[in-house]
Amino acid sequence: MVKITFPDGNSKEYKQGVTPSEIAKDLSEGLARVSLAAEVNGNLVDMDYPIRENADFRLITFKDKEGKEIFRHSSAHVLAEAVLKIRPDAKPTIGPAIEEGFYYDFDTEPFTPEDLVKIEKEMKKIINEDFKFIRKEISKEEALKLFEGNEFKQELINEMKDDEKILIYKHGSFIDLCKGPHIPSTGRIKAFKLLKIAGAYWRGNAKNKQLQRIYGISFPEKGLLKNYLEKLEEAEKRNHVKLGKELELFSIHPEGPGFPFFHPKGVVIWNELTKFWREKHRKAGYVEIKTPIILNRALWETSGHWDYYRENMYTLKIDKQDFAVKPMNCPGGILIYKERIHSYREFPLRVAELGIVHRHELSGVLSGLFRVRAFTQDDSHIYCLPEQIEGEINKIIDLLIDIYSTFGFKDYDFEISTKPEKYAGTDEMWEQATNALVNVLKDRNIEFSIDEGEGVFYGPKIDIKIKDALGRKWQCGTIQYDFNLPERFNLTYEAKDGTKKRPLMIHRVIYGSLERFIGILIEHYAGKFPLWLSPVQVRILPISDRHKEFAKKVKNKYFDAGIRVELDDRTETTSKKVRDAEVAKICYILVVGDKEVQNRTVNVRTRDNEIKGEIKVDEFLQQLKKEIADKK
């Protein structure tokens, strides 16, 4: 017998070799129908896995993060089999689950939209057959023979140890190299949709062969797919590239791929964001610096970027010396720190910079404002003492939440990334730093996940993801320890005992980059910015020529008061001018006719066609000022 302990602490004995499927049926037929896999002593296993020892046990359903990943990875296997039905010569490579669905990469000719229709039909057949996912262990020699002719699978197999057991999974006629686990059978996939096709390099390396990628999404219920596709449709309406063009905010040109051009209205948003950022940072005790964009190779050798990051940097010769356009702000800021001797009394020293950086991103990954080659990071670097670390992290989180909530972001995911395989500093330093991050989040009762081994080589970090109006997650804020640069640049301060010691350094961003944050805001608000951010806050519409003089006086009064106001005195119908203002997403539309001229009022309506009616000119101006000040 084996003792099975459930998440609630209760336990039950079963015969040795019992499977998760049998346990699920014993608990509830309904639970058995929705269970996809199980966690046994911390390991994810298939539903037919025999349990031969006492175990902590948890059933995995689609509601669990792991369940979604297993479900969608299984869907990728179904996709691969369907592709081979249509293109037997295609070579499958890898097909993981991703946050929004799954994909599979193939070595084959480019797919067409018509191909996707055929592939979906084949997938439906495979799903209707309800093939079981069968797991098998084979030797490395057997694996190489099984995947003979597929150099991609062979490469993965050859990286494994000679005596290592290799796992394969079979369903229907398809066999794949895979660690699993998988859902019990293909019939569990009740709804799916292939979304798009794209090119992708093998293992993400541009030096490798280009493959053909198919993206998809899948669910255990048709209603979930319907909701997802409706959400996709709404997301497309909010597409920041499309809205950015319609609202004349920014553009990207073939003369500068990955280098956005901001138009006057886009610059208004930019300036409001930086003004707000500066106000918040001044109150939080930060000083602001500005460093050059181009710096000598020697600096980048000291920082390590020249050796480890040069392929992402733009380099040039000046006076026969090597220079680089900065990909990061930190080294330049450190030069300012080193200009004089610092005392422990100055700490924590909070230094902020809105610094333009350039990174040579591959053309295939460029995406509107979300992935660009030149961007402005709202960097801050904090130099502090060990005993100040947790207090500073708390202050950063307070500032971050204060800023995000102003934009309507109220829901956040926190993730701590821990020590990678290659790292700077000592194990003791990493443990101390990671514990500090964990302690702060625990003390604040903030739920967080651990991303094991995904910290950068110079320290652990907290990543903060915000959720927008559609519930989509965006990585923006980061709080990053750094053991590397203080050591490389020999940073010191005079300690209380008169000795020189090494300061601790924290990197952090809140917007992440202004370009990307503006793209997120465009989609979050669907182009309908709150009044304080709106490029045009008010548009005045005189009904006829005799109302223009009064309309101009109102416009001038509002303009002089700092309101961003336009006058639409075209010879169009009022209804058309109202409609044009709504399409342009102008916050307030003020109609002026005989009655308004006589009463010294404006007739106010919103871009969402909410009629506020006749309001005195001065009274409405005060309302505008309050709404702007409150940043509603």
Secondary structure as GFF3:
##gff-version 3
##sequence-region A 1 632
A	DSSP	beta_strand	2	5	.	.	.	ID=ss1
A	DSSP	beta_strand	11	14	.	.	.	ID=ss2
A	DSSP	alpha_helix	20	27	.	.	.	ID=ss3
A	DSSP	alpha_helix	29	34	.	.	.	ID=ss4
A	DSSP	beta_strand	35	40	.	.	.	ID=ss5
A	DSSP	beta_strand	43	45	.	.	.	ID=ss6
A	DSSP	beta_strand	55	61	.	.	.	ID=ss7
A	DSSP	alpha_helix	65	86	.	.	.	ID=ss8
A	DSSP	beta_strand	91	92	.	.	.	ID=ss9
A	DSSP	beta_strand	97	98	.	.	.	ID=ss10
A	DSSP	beta_strand	101	107	.	.	.	ID=ss11
A	DSSP	alpha_helix	113	129	.	.	.	ID=ss12
A	DSSP	beta_strand	134	138	.	.	.	ID=ss13
A	DSSP	alpha_helix	140	146	.	.	.	ID=ss14
A	DSSP	alpha_helix	151	158	.	.	.	ID=ss15
A	DSSP	beta_strand	166	171	.	.	.	ID=ss16
A	DSSP	beta_strand	174	177	.	.	.	ID=ss17
A	DSSP	three_ten_helix	186	188	.	.	.	ID=ss18
A	DSSP	beta_strand	191	201	.	.	.	ID=ss19
A	DSSP	three_ten_helix	202	204	.	.	.	ID=ss20
A	DSSP	beta_strand	210	219	.	.	.	ID=ss21
A	DSSP	alpha_helix	222	237	.	.	.	ID=ss22
A	DSSP	alpha_helix	240	246	.	.	.	ID=ss23
A	DSSP	beta_strand	250	251	.	.	.	ID=ss24
A	DSSP	beta_strand	261	262	.	.	.	ID=ss25
A	DSSP	alpha_helix	264	283	.	.	.	ID=ss26
A	DSSP	beta_strand	287	288	.	.	.	ID=ss27
A	DSSP	beta_strand	294	296	.	.	.	ID=ss28
A	DSSP	alpha_helix	297	303	.	.	.	ID=ss29
A	DSSP	alpha_helix	305	308	.	.	.	ID=ss30
A	DSSP	three_ten_helix	310	312	.	.	.	ID=ss31
A	DSSP	beta_strand	314	318	.	.	.	ID=ss32
A	DSSP	beta_strand	321	325	.	.	.	ID=ss33
A	DSSP	alpha_helix	330	337	.	.	.	ID=ss34
A	DSSP	three_ten_helix	344	346	.	.	.	ID=ss35
A	DSSP	beta_strand	349	358	.	.	.	ID=ss36
A	DSSP	three_ten_helix	363	365	.	.	.	ID=ss37
A	DSSP	beta_strand	374	384	.	.	.	ID=ss38
A	DSSP	three_ten_helix	386	388	.	.	.	ID=ss39
A	DSSP	alpha_helix	389	406	.	.	.	ID=ss40
A	DSSP	beta_strand	412	417	.	.	.	ID=ss41
A	DSSP	alpha_helix	427	443	.	.	.	ID=ss42
A	DSSP	beta_strand	448	451	.	.	.	ID=ss43
A	DSSP	beta_strand	461	467	.	.	.	ID=ss44
A	DSSP	beta_strand	473	482	.	.	.	ID=ss45
A	DSSP	alpha_helix	484	488	.	.	.	ID=ss46
A	DSSP	beta_strand	493	494	.	.	.	ID=ss47
A	DSSP	beta_strand	500	501	.	.	.	ID=ss48
A	DSSP	beta_strand	504	509	.	.	.	ID=ss49
A	DSSP	alpha_helix	514	525	.	.	.	ID=ss50
A	DSSP	beta_strand	538	542	.	.	.	ID=ss51
A	DSSP	three_ten_helix	545	547	.	.	.	ID=ss52
A	DSSP	alpha_helix	548	560	.	.	.	ID=ss53
A	DSSP	beta_strand	565	567	.	.	.	ID=ss54
A	DSSP	alpha_helix	574	583	.	.	.	ID=ss55
A	DSSP	beta_strand	588	592	.	.	.	ID=ss56
A	DSSP	alpha_helix	594	599	.	.	.	ID=ss57
A	DSSP	beta_strand	601	606	.	.	.	ID=ss58
A	DSSP	beta_strand	611	616	.	.	.	ID=ss59
A	DSSP	alpha_helix	617	630	.	.	.	ID=ss60
###
